[in-house]
Amino acid sequence: MRTSDFDYSLPSELIAQHPTEQRDACRLLVVERLSKQLIHQQFRDLINCLNAGDLLVVNNSRVIPARLRGQKEGNGAQVEILLTDQITPNQWWCMLKPGKRIHIGTQIQLHNLDGEPTDHWITVIEKNNTGKYILQWSEKLDVIQTLSKIGETPLPPYIERKPIDTYNDRELYQTVYAKNAGSVAAPTAGLHFTKSFLNELKDKEISIAEVTLHVGPGTFQPVDCDTIKDHVMHNEWFEISAETIEAIQQTKKNGNRVIAVGTTTMRVLESSAKENPIIKPKQNRTNIFIHPPYTFRIVDALLTNFHLPKSTLLMLVSAFAAPGKINGRELIMKAYTEAIEKRYRFFSYGDAMFLHL
């Protein structure tokens, strides 16, 4: 398939710059795969789409304040830093802007949120051929704790409002069940859940299980090759526990559905069953690229947001709209066209879609 098959035009005013005032007050577009029916609802109506015995699987990764600012030693040039992957507690892969004239051995003094120099210095110790760098922090430093004091919330590039409210977005750009720190982008399908709504689901005997996938900046990258098979997928770290696997197996045994909350959860579950249908607890990295046609092994229904044109996430959703076939994009593009006509809000802080049946 061609990358252009997954392109669409979106009015810029439909790109949500803020979340809804209440997390679960957004809209929900329900897509029925077999009937191809589109049903316009509110997010809280999701409870009526779920049955007792169903299992919701969520990604519990926590977004870290991964954007930092500082200045190089010597000439004092300003540098913006985006941490992307942890190697060790005190070594991280990162992206630097501007990246010119930064070499191995360059030292950068970090600034606080008011733009004032701190006592924290980091050193560039390696650079790869894709323009990413490895930074070394002091071995005595608790990096995650330091980020909580001087780091900014790494909002997506399409959120262009100024100024960014760092402290407010730290709460808003985080799921209520986030616990394992490591993502530089939120698993956004989960942003719509409140603790009270999760309790309502549990009262209906809908179970909830957790996985972890630390979302990297590659989630925002468009596919820039002509045919999707030529795309090189980014990889991300994930973990799935024995407890979650047991919940999945019991749900399947009882004839109920496993529902992925978000494409990141989908990638964990399908990666875990990619080579062997008997999934086992694991920590690993995945570069799974789900696109039409794809036969899903674990997931029966998907809750997701609206995704960028020509993105791998839009391709994943299109694959799920018609498992094992190549025509799922037709239903998804129909849904996106109708969502635009009805003024749905798109992307990270936007509305949701539920694909089932």
Sine and cosine of phi, psi and omega as CSV:
sin_phi,cos_phi,sin_psi,cos_psi,sin_omega,cos_omega
0.00,0.00,0.44,-0.90,-0.02,-1.00
-1.00,-0.03,0.56,-0.83,0.03,-1.00
-0.86,0.51,-0.58,0.81,-0.02,-1.00
-0.89,0.45,-0.32,0.95,0.06,-1.00
-0.90,0.44,-0.32,0.95,-0.08,-1.00
-0.93,-0.36,0.38,0.92,0.03,-1.00
-1.00,-0.09,0.50,-0.87,0.12,-0.99
-0.39,-0.92,0.31,-0.95,-0.03,-1.00
-0.98,-0.20,0.79,-0.61,-0.04,-1.00
-0.84,-0.55,0.84,-0.54,0.10,-0.99
-0.86,0.51,0.72,-0.69,-0.10,-0.99
-0.87,0.49,-0.47,0.88,-0.03,-1.00
-0.95,0.32,-0.17,0.99,0.04,-1.00
-1.00,-0.02,-0.03,1.00,0.09,-1.00
-0.99,0.14,0.94,-0.35,-0.09,-1.00
-0.90,0.43,0.83,-0.56,0.03,-1.00
-1.00,-0.09,-0.31,0.95,0.04,-1.00
-0.69,-0.73,0.46,-0.89,0.15,-0.99
-0.96,0.28,0.22,-0.98,0.13,-0.99
-0.90,0.43,0.39,-0.92,-0.07,-1.00
-0.86,0.51,-0.63,0.78,0.13,-0.99
-0.93,-0.37,0.70,-0.72,-0.09,-1.00
-0.80,0.60,-0.70,0.72,-0.12,-0.99
-1.00,-0.07,0.33,0.94,-0.01,-1.00
-0.99,-0.12,0.19,0.98,-0.01,-1.00
-0.99,0.15,0.08,-1.00,0.03,-1.00
-1.00,-0.02,0.35,-0.94,-0.02,-1.00
-0.71,-0.70,0.85,-0.52,0.10,-1.00
-0.99,-0.15,0.92,-0.39,0.00,-1.00
-1.00,-0.02,0.82,-0.57,-0.02,-1.00
-0.92,-0.40,0.90,-0.43,0.05,-1.00
-1.00,-0.07,0.91,-0.42,-0.20,-0.98
-0.93,0.37,-0.64,0.77,-0.06,-1.00
-0.97,0.24,-0.74,0.67,-0.02,-1.00
-0.98,0.18,-0.27,0.96,-0.06,-1.00
0.88,0.48,0.42,0.91,0.01,-1.00
-1.00,0.10,0.62,-0.79,0.07,-1.00
-0.93,-0.38,0.80,-0.59,-0.07,-1.00
-0.83,-0.55,0.81,-0.58,-0.05,-1.00
-0.99,-0.10,0.87,-0.49,-0.06,-1.00
-0.67,-0.74,-0.09,-1.00,0.14,-0.99
-0.98,-0.21,0.39,-0.92,-0.11,-0.99
-0.85,0.53,-0.61,0.79,-0.04,-1.00
-0.92,0.40,-0.26,0.97,0.09,-1.00
-0.95,0.32,-0.16,0.99,0.04,-1.00
-0.82,0.58,-0.55,0.83,-0.03,-1.00
-0.86,0.51,-0.47,0.88,0.01,-1.00
-0.99,0.16,-0.21,0.98,0.05,-1.00
-1.00,-0.02,-0.15,0.99,-0.07,-1.00
-0.95,-0.31,0.45,-0.89,-0.03,-1.00
-0.88,-0.47,0.46,-0.89,0.12,-0.99
-0.82,0.58,0.71,-0.70,-0.03,-1.00
0.99,-0.13,-0.28,0.96,0.08,-1.00
-0.92,0.40,0.43,-0.90,0.01,-1.00
-0.85,-0.53,0.87,-0.49,0.14,-0.99
-1.00,-0.01,0.79,-0.62,0.07,-1.00
-0.94,-0.35,0.83,-0.56,-0.08,-1.00
-0.90,-0.44,0.40,-0.92,0.09,-1.00
-0.99,-0.12,0.91,-0.42,-0.10,-1.00
-1.00,-0.04,0.26,0.97,0.02,-1.00
-0.90,0.44,0.60,-0.80,-0.02,-1.00
-0.96,-0.29,0.72,-0.69,0.04,-1.00
-0.96,0.28,0.76,-0.65,0.06,-1.00
-0.99,-0.13,0.46,-0.89,0.07,-1.00
-0.96,0.29,0.98,0.22,-0.28,-0.96
-1.00,0.03,-0.07,1.00,0.01,-1.00
-0.99,-0.13,0.81,-0.59,-0.04,-1.00
-0.81,-0.58,0.37,-0.93,0.08,-1.00
-0.77,-0.64,0.54,-0.84,0.00,-1.00
-0.23,-0.97,-0.24,-0.97,0.03,-1.00
-0.59,-0.81,0.57,-0.82,0.00,-1.00
-0.94,0.35,0.52,-0.85,0.10,-0.99
-0.91,0.40,0.38,-0.92,0.05,-1.00
1.00,0.05,-1.00,-0.08,-0.07,-1.00
-0.98,0.18,-0.21,0.98,0.07,-1.00
0.95,0.30,0.34,0.94,0.01,-1.00
-0.89,0.46,0.67,-0.75,-0.02,-1.00
-0.96,0.29,0.61,-0.79,-0.03,-1.00
-0.71,-0.71,0.70,-0.72,0.14,-0.99
-0.96,-0.28,0.71,-0.70,-0.11,-0.99
-0.85,-0.52,0.73,-0.68,0.14,-0.99
-0.84,-0.54,0.94,-0.34,0.07,-1.00
-0.94,0.34,0.67,-0.75,-0.06,-1.00
-0.85,-0.52,-0.61,0.79,-0.06,-1.00
-0.55,-0.84,0.68,-0.73,0.08,-1.00
-1.00,0.06,0.76,-0.64,0.08,-1.00
-0.99,-0.12,-0.81,0.58,0.16,-0.99
-0.75,-0.67,0.14,-0.99,0.01,-1.00
-0.80,0.59,-0.43,0.90,-0.08,-1.00
-0.84,-0.54,0.23,0.97,0.13,-0.99
-0.78,-0.63,0.77,-0.64,-0.06,-1.00
-0.69,-0.72,0.63,-0.78,0.26,-0.97
-0.96,0.29,0.55,-0.84,0.00,-1.00
-0.46,-0.89,0.20,-0.98,0.18,-0.98
-0.91,-0.41,0.68,-0.73,-0.02,-1.00
-0.89,-0.46,0.62,-0.78,0.03,-1.00
-0.66,-0.75,0.84,-0.54,-0.12,0.99
-0.96,0.27,0.50,-0.87,-0.04,-1.00
-1.00,-0.07,-0.13,0.99,-0.01,-1.00
-0.93,0.36,0.55,-0.83,0.07,-1.00
0.90,0.44,0.36,0.93,0.15,-0.99
-0.96,-0.29,0.82,-0.57,-0.09,-1.00
-0.76,-0.66,0.14,-0.99,0.04,-1.00
-0.87,0.48,0.79,-0.61,-0.05,-1.00
0.97,-0.23,-0.24,0.97,0.04,-1.00
-0.87,0.49,0.71,-0.70,0.06,-1.00
-0.94,-0.33,0.63,-0.77,-0.04,-1.00
-0.81,-0.59,0.79,-0.62,0.08,-1.00
-1.00,-0.02,0.82,-0.58,-0.06,-1.00
-0.99,0.15,0.51,-0.86,0.04,-1.00
-0.96,-0.29,0.37,-0.93,0.11,-0.99
-1.00,0.07,-0.09,-1.00,-0.08,-1.00
-0.94,0.34,-0.24,0.97,0.08,-1.00
-1.00,-0.08,0.07,1.00,0.01,-1.00
0.99,0.13,0.22,0.98,-0.03,-1.00
-0.99,-0.10,0.59,-0.81,0.01,-1.00
-0.88,0.48,0.60,-0.80,0.08,-1.00
-0.93,-0.36,-0.04,-1.00,0.06,-1.00
-1.00,0.06,0.04,1.00,-0.09,-1.00
-1.00,-0.04,0.80,-0.59,0.06,-1.00
-0.86,-0.51,0.57,-0.82,0.11,-0.99
-0.80,-0.60,0.46,-0.89,-0.07,-1.00
-0.84,-0.54,0.72,-0.70,0.08,-1.00
-0.98,0.21,0.85,-0.52,-0.05,-1.00
-0.90,-0.44,-0.16,0.99,0.02,-1.00
-0.31,-0.95,0.47,-0.89,0.07,-1.00
-0.66,-0.75,0.67,-0.74,0.04,-1.00
-0.97,-0.24,-0.02,-1.00,-0.08,-1.00
-0.99,0.13,0.04,1.00,0.08,-1.00
-0.98,-0.21,0.07,1.00,0.04,-1.00
1.00,0.03,0.24,0.97,0.07,-1.00
-0.99,-0.16,0.43,-0.90,-0.10,-0.99
-0.82,-0.57,0.43,-0.90,0.19,-0.98
-0.97,-0.25,0.79,-0.62,0.03,-1.00
-0.96,-0.29,0.65,-0.76,0.07,-1.00
-0.96,-0.30,0.82,-0.57,0.11,-0.99
-0.99,-0.16,0.28,-0.96,0.10,-1.00
-0.84,0.55,0.70,-0.72,-0.02,-1.00
-0.89,0.45,-0.38,0.92,-0.03,-1.00
-0.99,0.12,-0.14,0.99,-0.15,-0.99
-1.00,-0.02,0.68,-0.73,0.18,-0.98
-1.00,0.05,0.98,-0.20,-0.14,-0.99
-0.90,0.44,-0.71,0.70,-0.04,-1.00
-0.88,0.48,-0.66,0.75,0.03,-1.00
-0.91,0.41,-0.63,0.78,0.03,-1.00
-0.91,0.42,-0.67,0.75,0.04,-1.00
-0.86,0.51,-0.60,0.80,-0.02,-1.00
-0.90,0.44,-0.36,0.93,-0.02,-1.00
-1.00,-0.08,-0.62,0.79,-0.14,-0.99
-0.85,-0.53,-0.06,1.00,-0.04,-1.00
-1.00,0.03,0.43,-0.90,0.05,-1.00
-0.97,-0.26,0.48,-0.88,0.09,-1.00
-0.91,0.42,0.82,-0.58,-0.07,-1.00
-0.99,0.11,0.95,0.30,-0.01,-1.00
-0.91,0.42,0.47,-0.88,0.00,-1.00
-0.87,0.49,0.41,-0.91,-0.06,-1.00
-0.90,0.43,-0.36,0.93,-0.02,-1.00
-0.99,0.10,-0.09,1.00,0.16,-0.99
-1.00,-0.01,0.97,-0.25,-0.21,-0.98
-0.95,-0.32,0.14,0.99,-0.04,-1.00
-0.93,0.38,0.52,-0.85,0.03,-1.00
-0.76,-0.65,0.64,-0.77,-0.15,0.99
-0.99,0.15,0.34,-0.94,0.13,-0.99
-0.96,0.28,0.76,-0.65,0.04,-1.00
-1.00,0.03,1.00,-0.02,-0.16,-0.99
-0.83,0.56,-0.74,0.67,-0.08,-1.00
-0.94,0.33,-0.65,0.76,0.00,-1.00
-0.91,0.40,-0.69,0.72,-0.01,-1.00
-0.93,0.37,-0.43,0.90,0.07,-1.00
-0.85,0.52,-0.57,0.82,0.02,-1.00
-0.99,0.10,-0.70,0.72,-0.10,-1.00
-0.95,0.32,-0.58,0.82,-0.04,-1.00
-1.00,-0.04,0.75,0.66,-0.08,-1.00
-0.42,-0.91,0.72,-0.69,0.07,-1.00
-0.95,0.30,0.39,-0.92,-0.03,-1.00
-0.95,0.30,-0.25,0.97,0.00,-1.00
-0.95,-0.31,0.20,0.98,0.00,-1.00
-0.89,0.46,0.69,-0.72,0.01,-1.00
-0.59,-0.81,-0.64,0.76,-0.08,-1.00
-1.00,-0.05,0.95,-0.31,-0.11,-0.99
-0.94,0.35,0.68,-0.73,0.08,-1.00
0.28,-0.96,-0.24,0.97,-0.04,-1.00
-1.00,0.10,0.52,-0.86,0.15,-0.99
-0.94,-0.33,0.12,0.99,0.14,-0.99
-0.51,-0.86,0.56,-0.83,-0.06,-1.00
-0.97,0.23,0.55,-0.83,0.23,-0.97
-0.97,0.25,1.00,0.01,-0.38,-0.92
-0.94,0.33,-0.39,0.92,0.04,-1.00
-0.87,0.49,-0.47,0.88,-0.01,-1.00
-0.99,0.16,-0.18,0.98,-0.04,-1.00
-0.90,0.43,-0.35,0.94,-0.09,-1.00
-0.98,0.18,-0.27,0.96,-0.07,-1.00
-0.99,0.14,0.68,-0.73,0.19,-0.98
-0.96,-0.27,0.29,-0.96,0.03,-1.00
-0.89,0.45,-0.61,0.80,-0.02,-1.00
-0.92,0.38,-0.62,0.78,0.01,-1.00
-0.93,0.36,-0.61,0.79,0.08,-1.00
-0.88,0.48,-0.62,0.78,0.05,-1.00
-0.91,0.40,-0.60,0.80,0.07,-1.00
-0.88,0.47,-0.64,0.77,0.03,-1.00
-0.90,0.43,-0.68,0.74,0.02,-1.00
-0.90,0.44,-0.60,0.80,0.04,-1.00
-0.89,0.45,-0.45,0.90,0.04,-1.00
-1.00,0.05,0.14,0.99,0.00,-1.00
0.92,0.39,0.56,0.83,0.16,-0.99
-0.99,-0.12,0.84,-0.54,-0.08,-1.00
-1.00,0.04,0.36,-0.93,0.01,-1.00
-0.74,-0.67,0.79,-0.62,0.06,-1.00
-0.83,-0.56,0.30,-0.95,-0.10,-1.00
-0.83,-0.56,0.56,-0.83,0.25,-0.97
-0.77,-0.63,0.14,-0.99,0.10,-1.00
-0.79,-0.61,0.77,-0.63,0.23,-0.97
-0.67,-0.74,0.86,-0.50,0.00,-1.00
-0.99,0.15,0.93,-0.38,-0.11,-0.99
-0.98,0.22,0.78,-0.63,0.01,-1.00
-0.98,-0.22,0.08,-1.00,-0.02,-1.00
-0.92,0.39,-0.29,0.96,0.03,-1.00
-0.88,0.48,-0.32,0.95,0.00,-1.00
-0.89,0.46,-0.38,0.92,-0.02,-1.00
-0.99,-0.10,-0.09,1.00,-0.10,-0.99
-0.97,0.24,0.78,-0.63,0.09,-1.00
-0.96,0.27,0.38,-0.93,0.10,-0.99
-0.99,0.17,0.87,-0.49,-0.12,-0.99
-0.95,-0.30,0.20,0.98,0.11,-0.99
-0.98,-0.21,0.31,-0.95,-0.11,-0.99
-0.95,0.32,-0.61,0.79,0.00,-1.00
-0.90,-0.44,0.64,-0.77,-0.15,-0.99
-0.92,0.39,-0.44,0.90,-0.02,-1.00
-0.92,0.40,-0.30,0.96,0.00,-1.00
-1.00,0.03,-0.08,1.00,-0.05,-1.00
-0.96,0.29,0.70,-0.71,0.08,-1.00
-0.99,-0.13,0.90,-0.43,-0.11,-0.99
-0.99,0.17,0.62,-0.79,0.11,-0.99
-0.94,0.33,0.33,-0.94,0.05,-1.00
-0.88,-0.47,0.46,-0.89,-0.07,-1.00
-0.63,-0.78,0.51,-0.86,-0.02,-1.00
-0.99,0.14,0.66,-0.75,0.04,-1.00
-0.61,-0.79,0.26,-0.97,0.07,-1.00
-0.57,-0.82,0.67,-0.74,0.12,-0.99
-0.75,-0.66,0.75,-0.66,-0.15,-0.99
-1.00,-0.09,0.27,-0.96,0.07,-1.00
-0.89,0.46,-0.59,0.81,0.00,-1.00
-0.89,0.46,-0.69,0.73,0.01,-1.00
-0.93,0.37,-0.65,0.76,0.03,-1.00
-0.88,0.47,-0.67,0.75,0.03,-1.00
-0.88,0.47,-0.66,0.76,0.03,-1.00
-0.90,0.44,-0.65,0.76,0.03,-1.00
-0.90,0.44,-0.74,0.68,-0.04,-1.00
-0.89,0.45,-0.65,0.76,0.02,-1.00
-0.92,0.40,-0.64,0.77,0.03,-1.00
-0.88,0.47,-0.72,0.69,0.01,-1.00
-0.90,0.44,-0.67,0.74,-0.01,-1.00
-0.87,0.49,-0.58,0.81,-0.02,-1.00
-0.99,0.13,-0.03,1.00,0.02,-1.00
0.98,0.18,0.35,0.94,0.00,-1.00
-0.97,-0.22,0.02,-1.00,-0.16,-0.99
-0.98,-0.20,0.59,-0.81,0.18,-0.98
-0.99,-0.16,0.86,-0.52,-0.10,-0.99
-0.90,-0.43,0.87,-0.49,0.02,-1.00
-0.99,0.11,0.82,-0.57,0.13,-0.99
-1.00,-0.01,1.00,-0.05,0.05,-1.00
0.99,-0.16,0.39,-0.92,0.00,-1.00
-0.94,0.35,-0.46,0.89,0.03,-1.00
-0.93,0.37,-0.66,0.76,0.09,-1.00
-0.89,0.45,-0.68,0.73,0.05,-1.00
-0.83,0.56,-0.69,0.73,-0.04,-1.00
-0.91,0.41,-0.60,0.80,0.05,-1.00
-0.90,0.44,-0.77,0.63,-0.09,-1.00
-0.90,0.43,-0.71,0.70,-0.03,-1.00
-0.96,0.28,-0.51,0.86,0.11,-0.99
-0.90,0.43,-0.62,0.78,-0.05,-1.00
-0.92,0.39,-0.44,0.90,-0.03,-1.00
-0.95,-0.31,0.15,0.99,-0.13,-0.99
-0.90,0.43,-0.70,0.72,-0.08,-1.00
-0.98,-0.18,-0.37,0.93,-0.04,-1.00
-0.53,-0.85,0.85,-0.53,-0.02,-1.00
-0.90,0.43,-0.29,0.96,0.07,-1.00
-1.00,0.00,0.99,-0.16,-0.10,-1.00
-0.99,0.15,0.54,-0.84,-0.04,-1.00
-0.79,-0.62,0.40,-0.92,0.05,-1.00
-0.86,0.51,0.65,-0.76,0.01,-1.00
-0.31,-0.95,0.40,-0.91,0.27,-0.96
-0.88,-0.48,0.77,-0.64,-0.08,-1.00
-0.32,-0.95,-0.02,-1.00,0.17,-0.99
-0.91,-0.40,0.55,-0.84,0.02,-1.00
-0.78,-0.62,0.64,-0.77,0.15,-0.99
-0.84,-0.55,0.48,0.88,-0.03,-1.00
-0.85,0.53,0.72,-0.69,0.00,-1.00
-0.87,-0.49,0.98,-0.21,-0.04,-1.00
-1.00,-0.07,0.88,-0.47,0.02,-1.00
-0.51,-0.86,0.30,-0.96,-0.01,-1.00
-0.90,0.43,0.64,-0.77,-0.16,0.99
-1.00,0.05,0.56,-0.83,-0.01,-1.00
-0.56,-0.83,0.73,-0.68,0.04,-1.00
-0.99,-0.13,0.89,-0.45,-0.06,-1.00
-0.99,0.12,0.69,-0.73,-0.10,-1.00
-0.98,-0.22,-0.42,0.91,-0.12,-0.99
-0.86,-0.50,-0.74,0.67,-0.24,-0.97
-0.99,0.10,0.73,-0.68,0.00,-1.00
-0.96,-0.26,-0.40,0.92,0.02,-1.00
-0.47,-0.88,0.40,-0.92,-0.12,-0.99
-0.68,-0.73,0.78,-0.63,0.19,-0.98
-0.97,-0.23,0.78,-0.63,-0.07,-1.00
-0.48,-0.88,0.17,-0.98,0.12,-0.99
-0.99,-0.10,-0.10,-0.99,0.09,-1.00
-1.00,-0.03,0.72,-0.70,-0.21,-0.98
-0.94,-0.33,0.29,-0.96,-0.04,-1.00
-0.91,0.42,0.49,-0.87,0.10,-1.00
-0.85,0.52,0.60,-0.80,0.09,-1.00
0.85,0.53,0.46,0.89,0.00,-1.00
-0.99,-0.11,0.40,-0.92,0.04,-1.00
-0.91,0.42,-0.46,0.89,0.00,-1.00
-0.95,0.32,-0.60,0.80,0.08,-1.00
-0.91,0.42,-0.58,0.81,0.05,-1.00
-0.92,0.39,-0.64,0.77,0.05,-1.00
-0.87,0.50,-0.75,0.67,-0.01,-1.00
-0.89,0.46,-0.62,0.78,0.03,-1.00
-0.90,0.43,-0.61,0.79,0.06,-1.00
-0.90,0.44,-0.64,0.77,-0.03,-1.00
-0.95,0.30,-0.40,0.92,0.01,-1.00
-0.92,0.38,-0.39,0.92,0.03,-1.00
-0.51,-0.86,0.98,0.20,-0.09,-1.00
-0.82,0.57,0.75,-0.66,0.03,-1.00
0.98,0.18,0.00,1.00,-0.04,-1.00
-0.83,-0.55,0.14,-0.99,-0.03,-1.00
-0.96,-0.28,-0.02,1.00,-0.11,-0.99
-0.99,-0.13,0.21,0.98,0.00,-1.00
-0.91,0.42,-0.47,0.88,-0.02,-1.00
-0.88,0.47,-0.47,0.88,-0.01,-1.00
-0.90,0.44,-0.69,0.72,0.02,-1.00
-0.93,0.37,-0.65,0.76,-0.01,-1.00
-0.92,0.39,-0.67,0.74,0.02,-1.00
-0.91,0.40,-0.56,0.83,0.10,-0.99
-0.89,0.45,-0.70,0.72,0.01,-1.00
-0.90,0.43,-0.68,0.74,0.01,-1.00
-0.91,0.42,-0.65,0.76,0.02,-1.00
-0.87,0.48,-0.69,0.72,0.00,-1.00
-0.93,0.36,-0.61,0.80,0.03,-1.00
-0.89,0.45,-0.64,0.77,0.03,-1.00
-0.91,0.40,-0.68,0.73,0.01,-1.00
-0.88,0.48,-0.58,0.82,-0.04,-1.00
-1.00,-0.08,0.19,0.98,0.15,-0.99
0.89,0.45,0.65,0.76,0.16,-0.99
-0.91,0.42,0.36,-0.93,0.03,-1.00
-0.99,-0.15,0.70,-0.71,-0.17,-0.99
-0.95,-0.31,0.36,-0.93,0.15,-0.99
0.96,0.26,-0.44,-0.90,-0.30,-0.96
-0.84,0.55,-0.71,0.70,-0.01,-1.00
-1.00,-0.09,0.25,0.97,-0.11,-0.99
-1.00,-0.07,-0.34,-0.94,-0.07,-1.00
-0.99,0.11,0.02,-1.00,-0.14,-0.99
-0.86,-0.51,0.30,-0.95,0.06,-1.00
-0.74,-0.68,0.62,-0.78,0.05,-1.00
-0.82,-0.57,0.87,-0.49,0.01,-1.00
-0.96,-0.29,0.81,-0.58,0.02,-1.00
-0.42,-0.91,-0.06,-1.00,-0.02,-1.00
0.87,0.49,0.00,0.00,0.00,0.00
